[in-house]
Amino acid sequence: MDKPPVIEVEVVPDSSGPRAESARPPGDKPPVHPLAALLLLAVDNLWNLAEWAVVTWVVTIPAAFLSVFVPTLMLHRRRLGQSKAKALAWATLLGLIAAVPFSVGGTAIGAGLLAWLGIQRLGAKPQ
């Protein structure tokens, strides 16, 4: 009976590989603050309420935009320490998503952001 072939094995450190390039360092801050994603989710679900939709869209759309835009801008500037331009871009994007007059888009995006931020936090190695 013949011997099986010998296979050379290379052991690489934990810090290399496909995950090492895409993973954020443990102290790195997320691009979106979790409270901003939660606020988007909450304001977007207000479109399901009959009282919220009864008021004219001239009032509710700007109110939905501002109720997400202002807190997101403040959170990103003060808590995440982002530049004015970057914080303004994120606040505008999340505010526009919240201002869409139906609940589907912001709910999916807000829940997706919360899940993504939570998954990234779970994947971080304890120090």
N, CA and C of each residue as an Amber inpcrd file, in Angstrom:
protein
   381
   0.8410000  -1.1780000   0.0000000   0.0000000   0.0000000   0.0000000
   0.8880000   1.2450000   0.0000000   0.5090000   2.2030000  -0.8340000
   1.2860000   3.4410000  -0.9660000   0.9660000   4.4100000   0.1680000
   1.9640000   5.2040000   0.4990000   1.7710000   6.2430000   1.5120000
   1.0050000   7.4110000   0.8860000   0.1320000   8.0630000   1.6830000
  -0.5430000   9.2380000   1.1510000   0.4600000  10.3660000   0.9470000
   0.1510000  11.2990000   0.0210000   1.0850000  12.3910000  -0.2360000
   1.1700000  13.3400000   0.9720000   2.3130000  13.9380000   1.1320000
   2.5340000  14.9000000   2.2130000   2.0770000  16.2760000   1.7300000
   1.2760000  16.9220000   2.5450000   0.7660000  18.2520000   2.1990000
   1.4140000  19.2740000   3.1200000   2.0180000  20.2830000   2.5200000
   2.6490000  21.3470000   3.2930000   1.5560000  22.2920000   3.8200000
   1.6320000  22.6280000   5.0980000   0.6560000  23.5150000   5.7270000
   1.3700000  24.7740000   6.1820000   0.7730000  25.9160000   5.8710000
   1.3380000  27.1900000   6.2980000   0.4200000  27.8020000   7.3550000
   0.9670000  28.1460000   8.4890000   0.2040000  28.7630000   9.5660000
   0.4130000  30.2660000   9.4790000  -0.7160000  31.0040000   9.3940000
  -0.6370000  32.4580000   9.2910000  -1.2020000  33.0800000  10.5680000
  -0.7330000  34.2640000  10.9330000  -1.2500000  34.9070000  12.1480000
  -2.7010000  35.3410000  11.9790000  -3.3670000  35.5660000  13.1210000
  -4.7640000  35.9890000  13.1260000  -4.9910000  37.3120000  12.4020000
  -3.9910000  38.1670000  12.3850000  -4.1720000  39.5110000  11.8350000
  -4.1330000  39.5360000  10.3130000  -3.9370000  38.4040000   9.6750000
  -3.9220000  38.3930000   8.2130000  -5.1440000  37.6400000   7.7000000
  -5.3700000  37.7350000   6.4280000  -6.5070000  37.0500000   5.8220000
  -7.5410000  38.0300000   5.3130000  -8.6110000  37.5160000   4.7280000
  -9.6050000  38.4010000   4.1170000 -10.3530000  39.2610000   5.1240000
 -10.5310000  38.7730000   6.3400000 -11.2710000  39.5430000   7.3380000
 -10.4580000  40.6900000   7.8950000  -9.1690000  40.5630000   7.8940000
  -8.3010000  41.5820000   8.4780000  -8.3750000  42.8940000   7.7130000
  -8.5500000  42.8360000   6.4030000  -8.5890000  44.0600000   5.5930000
  -9.9050000  44.8010000   5.7470000 -11.0150000  44.0750000   5.9040000
 -12.3210000  44.7160000   5.9230000 -12.7940000  45.0770000   7.3250000
 -12.2410000  44.4440000   8.3460000 -12.6900000  44.7170000   9.7070000
 -12.1350000  46.0490000  10.1960000 -12.9780000  46.7750000  10.9510000
 -12.5300000  48.0320000  11.5300000 -11.7330000  47.7560000  12.7910000
 -10.7820000  48.6120000  13.1030000 -10.0650000  48.4570000  14.3690000
 -11.0450000  48.5860000  15.5370000 -10.7830000  47.9430000  16.6830000
 -11.7280000  47.9570000  17.8030000 -12.1030000  49.3560000  18.2840000
 -11.2040000  50.3390000  18.2310000 -11.5070000  51.6820000  18.7140000
 -12.1280000  52.5850000  17.6630000 -12.2630000  52.1220000  16.4360000
 -12.7820000  52.9390000  15.3520000 -14.2820000  53.1780000  15.5300000
 -14.7310000  54.3660000  15.1620000 -16.1430000  54.7240000  15.3340000
 -16.9470000  54.3340000  14.1000000 -18.2250000  53.9740000  14.2680000
 -19.0590000  53.6020000  13.1190000 -19.4030000  54.8360000  12.2920000
 -19.7570000  54.6620000  11.0050000 -20.0920000  55.8150000  10.1780000
 -21.4310000  56.4510000  10.5500000 -22.3390000  55.6760000  11.1270000
 -23.6520000  56.1830000  11.5340000 -23.8220000  55.8810000  13.0130000
 -24.2680000  56.8780000  13.7740000 -24.5020000  56.6610000  15.1980000
 -25.7490000  55.7890000  15.3650000 -25.7160000  54.7910000  16.2530000
 -26.8870000  53.9240000  16.4420000 -28.1490000  54.6730000  16.8430000
 -28.0130000  55.7520000  17.6190000 -29.2050000  56.5280000  17.9890000
 -29.8280000  57.2130000  16.7770000 -29.0110000  57.6050000  15.7980000
 -29.5420000  58.2110000  14.5820000 -30.3390000  57.1830000  13.7860000
 -29.8380000  55.9510000  13.7170000 -30.5710000  54.8900000  13.0210000
 -31.8690000  54.5630000  13.7520000 -31.8310000  54.5440000  15.0810000
 -33.0330000  54.2870000  15.8650000 -34.0480000  55.4090000  15.6890000
 -33.5860000  56.6480000  15.6390000 -34.4700000  57.7910000  15.4150000
 -35.1250000  57.7160000  14.0410000 -34.3470000  57.3430000  13.0260000
 -34.9040000  57.1580000  11.6850000 -36.0020000  56.1150000  11.7150000
 -35.7720000  55.0200000  12.3940000 -36.7580000  53.9440000  12.4950000
 -38.0280000  54.4370000  13.1870000 -37.8760000  55.1800000  14.2760000
 -39.0370000  55.6700000  15.0300000 -39.8440000  56.6920000  14.2270000
 -39.1750000  57.6660000  13.6360000 -39.8910000  58.7080000  12.8790000
 -40.5390000  58.1090000  11.6350000 -39.8580000  57.1740000  11.0000000
 -40.4260000  56.5630000   9.8110000 -41.6860000  55.7700000  10.1380000
 -41.7300000  55.1640000  11.3020000 -42.9270000  54.4080000  11.6770000
 -44.0950000  55.3080000  12.0540000 -43.8510000  56.6080000  12.2420000
 -44.9610000  57.5380000  12.4810000 -45.8690000  57.6550000  11.2570000
 -45.3410000  57.3290000  10.0650000 -46.1760000  57.3810000   8.8610000
 -47.2960000  56.3520000   8.9210000 -47.2110000  55.3640000   9.8090000
 -48.2750000  54.3680000   9.9510000 -49.4640000  54.9100000  10.7350000
 -49.2500000  55.9430000  11.5200000 -50.3350000  56.5010000  12.3260000
 -51.2580000  57.3570000  11.4680000 -52.5350000  57.1800000  11.6630000
 -53.5210000  57.9460000  10.8830000 -53.4340000  59.4420000  11.2040000
 -53.1990000  59.7800000  12.4700000 -53.1380000  61.1920000  12.8590000
 -51.9540000  61.8930000  12.2040000 -50.8420000  61.1980000  12.0510000
 -49.6470000  61.7820000  11.4330000 -49.8870000  62.0250000   9.9560000
 -50.5810000  61.1140000   9.2880000 -50.8090000  61.2360000   7.8530000
 -51.9320000  62.2190000   7.5270000 -52.8340000  62.4890000   8.4880000
 -53.9660000  63.3800000   8.2180000 -53.5040000  64.8150000   8.0320000
 -52.5210000  65.2390000   8.8260000 -51.9980000  66.5930000   8.6870000
 -51.4320000  66.7250000   7.2730000 -51.5610000  67.8900000   6.7020000
 -51.1060000  68.0500000   5.3170000 -49.6360000  67.7260000   5.1730000
 -49.2840000  67.2220000   4.0310000 -47.9010000  66.8320000   3.7700000
 -46.9610000  68.0330000   3.7770000 -47.5050000  69.2190000   3.5930000
 -46.6880000  70.4300000   3.6330000 -46.0740000  70.5940000   5.0320000
 -46.7480000  70.0830000   6.0390000 -46.2500000  70.1700000   7.4090000
 -45.4940000  68.8940000   7.8030000 -46.0550000  67.7310000   7.4800000
 -45.4690000  66.4840000   7.9890000 -44.1370000  66.1170000   7.3370000
 -43.9760000  66.3810000   6.0550000 -42.7180000  66.0200000   5.3950000
 -41.5460000  66.8380000   5.9460000 -41.6570000  68.1830000   6.0330000
 -40.5560000  68.9280000   6.6590000 -40.3610000  68.5760000   8.1360000
 -41.4470000  68.2730000   8.8460000 -41.3240000  67.9100000  10.2640000
 -40.5690000  66.5850000  10.4070000 -40.8670000  65.6310000   9.5540000
 -40.1630000  64.3460000   9.5980000 -38.6860000  64.5440000   9.2460000
 -38.4190000  65.3630000   8.2330000 -37.0300000  65.6230000   7.8450000
 -36.2630000  66.2630000   8.9930000 -36.8100000  67.3310000   9.5670000
 -36.1060000  68.0640000  10.6240000 -35.9660000  67.2510000  11.9020000
 -36.9620000  66.4010000  12.2060000 -36.8870000  65.6150000  13.4410000
 -35.8050000  64.5440000  13.3700000 -35.3320000  64.2010000  12.1770000
 -34.2080000  63.2730000  12.0430000 -32.9220000  64.0400000  11.7420000
 -33.0160000  65.0780000  10.9180000 -31.8320000  65.8270000  10.4830000
 -31.0930000  66.4820000  11.6520000 -31.8040000  67.2370000  12.4760000
 -31.1580000  68.0080000  13.5470000 -30.4740000  67.1020000  14.5800000
 -31.1760000  66.0930000  15.1400000 -30.4760000  65.2360000  16.1080000
 -29.3160000  64.4470000  15.4900000 -29.4840000  64.0040000  14.2390000
 -28.4080000  63.2500000  13.5890000 -27.1820000  64.1320000  13.3870000
 -27.4030000  65.3580000  12.9640000 -26.2910000  66.2930000  12.7820000
 -25.5540000  66.5030000  14.1090000 -26.3010000  66.7080000  15.1800000
 -25.6820000  66.9280000  16.4830000 -24.9550000  65.6760000  16.9800000
 -25.5560000  64.5080000  16.8150000 -24.9210000  63.2610000  17.2550000
 -23.6180000  63.0040000  16.4980000 -23.6540000  63.2200000  15.2000000
 -22.4740000  62.9280000  14.3920000 -21.3470000  63.9240000  14.6450000
 -21.6960000  65.1730000  14.9130000 -20.6550000  66.1690000  15.1940000
 -20.0760000  65.9720000  16.5940000 -20.9400000  65.7870000  17.5930000
 -20.4780000  65.7550000  18.9820000 -20.0330000  64.3740000  19.4360000
 -20.7970000  63.3450000  19.1070000 -20.4720000  62.0010000  19.6050000
 -19.4490000  61.2790000  18.7390000 -19.6110000  61.3620000  17.4220000
 -18.6930000  60.6680000  16.5250000 -17.5140000  61.5350000  16.1100000
 -17.6190000  62.8580000  16.3200000 -16.5230000  63.7570000  15.9760000
 -16.2800000  63.8720000  14.4840000 -17.3310000  63.7310000  13.6820000
 -17.1760000  63.8230000  12.2320000 -17.0380000  65.2840000  11.8070000
 -16.4730000  65.4800000  10.6150000 -16.3530000  66.8280000  10.0710000
 -17.7530000  67.3740000   9.7650000 -17.8350000  68.6900000   9.5860000
 -19.1330000  69.3070000   9.3010000 -19.7490000  68.7480000   8.0220000
 -18.9370000  68.5800000   6.9930000 -19.4460000  68.0980000   5.7110000
 -19.9590000  66.6670000   5.8160000 -19.2040000  65.8060000   6.4890000
 -19.6110000  64.4090000   6.6090000 -20.8670000  64.2760000   7.4710000
 -20.9120000  65.0000000   8.5950000 -22.0910000  64.9640000   9.4660000
 -23.3060000  65.5310000   8.7420000 -23.1120000  66.5930000   7.9790000
 -24.2110000  67.1800000   7.2090000 -24.7100000  66.2090000   6.1450000
 -23.8070000  65.4920000   5.5110000 -24.2060000  64.5200000   4.4810000
 -25.0270000  63.3840000   5.0870000 -24.5640000  62.8240000   6.2170000
 -25.3130000  61.7420000   6.8560000 -26.6700000  62.2400000   7.3640000
 -26.6900000  63.4240000   7.9700000 -27.9470000  63.9670000   8.4900000
 -28.9320000  64.2230000   7.3590000 -28.4490000  64.7430000   6.2420000
 -29.3280000  65.0010000   5.0930000 -29.8700000  63.6930000   4.5270000
 -29.0010000  62.6960000   4.3850000 -29.4340000  61.4110000   3.8420000
 -30.4970000  60.7600000   4.7220000 -30.2450000  60.6760000   6.0220000
 -31.2170000  60.0510000   6.9130000 -32.4930000  60.8840000   7.0200000
 -32.3640000  62.2110000   6.9860000 -33.5510000  63.0690000   7.0120000
 -34.4060000  62.8980000   5.7770000 -33.7790000  62.7880000   4.6120000
 -34.5410000  62.5710000   3.3750000 -35.2370000  61.2150000   3.3810000
 -34.5740000  60.1980000   3.9120000 -35.2140000  58.8760000   3.9950000
 -36.4250000  58.9350000   4.9200000 -36.3110000  59.6470000   6.0370000
 -37.4300000  59.7650000   6.9750000 -38.5760000  60.5840000   6.3950000
 -38.2810000  61.5100000   5.4860000 -39.3080000  62.3940000   4.9410000
 -40.1290000  61.7510000   3.8350000 -39.7220000  60.5970000   3.3430000
 -40.5170000  59.9080000   2.3230000 -41.8430000  59.5170000   2.9720000
 -42.9870000  59.9030000   2.3630000 -44.2720000  59.7620000   3.0560000
 -44.8710000  58.3540000   3.1090000 -44.0600000  57.3460000   3.3010000
 -44.5540000  56.0070000   3.6130000 -43.4910000  55.3120000   4.4400000
 -43.8870000  54.2650000   5.1220000 -43.0470000  53.7050000   6.1670000
 -42.0600000  52.6440000   5.7180000 -42.1170000  52.1750000   4.5260000
 -41.3310000  51.0060000   4.1410000 -39.8390000  51.3020000   4.0450000
 -39.4380000  52.3640000   3.3500000 -38.0190000  52.6220000   3.1080000
 -37.2030000  52.8670000   4.3540000 -37.6370000  53.7820000   5.1880000
 -36.8840000  54.1190000   6.3880000 -36.8520000  52.9960000   7.4000000
 -37.9110000  52.2110000   7.4410000 -37.9400000  51.0900000   8.3730000
 -36.8960000  50.0520000   7.9740000 -36.8490000  49.7250000   6.7070000
 -35.8710000  48.7420000   6.2400000 -34.4460000  49.2710000   6.3900000
 -34.2360000  50.5180000   6.0260000 -32.8900000  51.0920000   6.1160000
 -32.4750000  51.2680000   7.5780000 -33.3790000  51.7780000   8.4060000
 -33.0690000  51.9610000   9.8300000 -32.7800000  50.6390000  10.5230000
 -33.5970000  49.6280000  10.2510000 -33.3710000  48.3130000  10.8560000
 -32.0760000  47.6970000  10.3260000 -31.8130000  47.8990000   9.0400000
 -30.5670000  47.3850000   8.4670000 -29.3430000  48.0480000   9.0760000
 -29.4100000  49.3660000   9.2680000 -28.2960000  50.0780000   9.8990000
 -28.0760000  49.6080000  11.3360000 -29.1760000  49.4520000  12.0760000
 -29.0430000  48.9880000  13.4590000 -28.4520000  47.5840000  13.5080000
 -28.9090000  46.7100000  12.6240000 -28.3740000  45.3450000  12.6010000
 -26.8910000  45.3620000  12.2280000 -26.5320000  46.1640000  11.2280000
 -25.1390000  46.2380000  10.7830000 -24.2370000  46.7720000  11.8890000
 -24.6820000  47.8310000  12.5680000 -23.8840000  48.3970000  13.6490000
 -23.7670000  47.4200000  14.8100000 -24.8370000  46.6930000  15.0990000
 -24.8000000  45.7000000  16.1640000 -23.9180000  44.5210000  15.8290000
 -23.9610000  44.0750000  14.5860000 -23.1320000  42.9520000  14.1610000
 -21.6650000  43.3490000  14.2160000 -21.3470000  44.5600000  13.8040000
 -19.9590000  45.0100000  13.8670000 -19.4750000  45.0840000  15.3100000
 -20.3260000  45.5250000  16.2080000 -19.9350000  45.6200000  17.6130000
 -19.7360000  44.2360000  18.2030000 -20.5720000  43.2640000  17.8120000
 -20.4050000  41.9010000  18.3060000 -19.1350000  41.2600000  17.7940000
 -18.7250000  41.6370000  16.5830000 -17.5300000  41.0560000  15.9870000
 -16.2350000  41.6230000  16.5190000 -16.2940000  42.7150000  17.2630000
 -15.0730000  43.3370000  17.8010000 -14.4810000  42.4620000  18.8890000
 -13.1780000  42.3440000  18.8850000 -12.4930000  41.5440000  19.9010000
 -12.4220000  42.3370000  21.1960000 -12.6720000  41.6980000  22.3430000
 -12.5460000  42.4100000  23.6140000 -11.0930000  42.7650000  23.8860000
 -10.9110000  43.9190000  24.5110000  -9.5360000  44.3880000  24.7760000
  -9.0690000  43.9530000  26.1360000
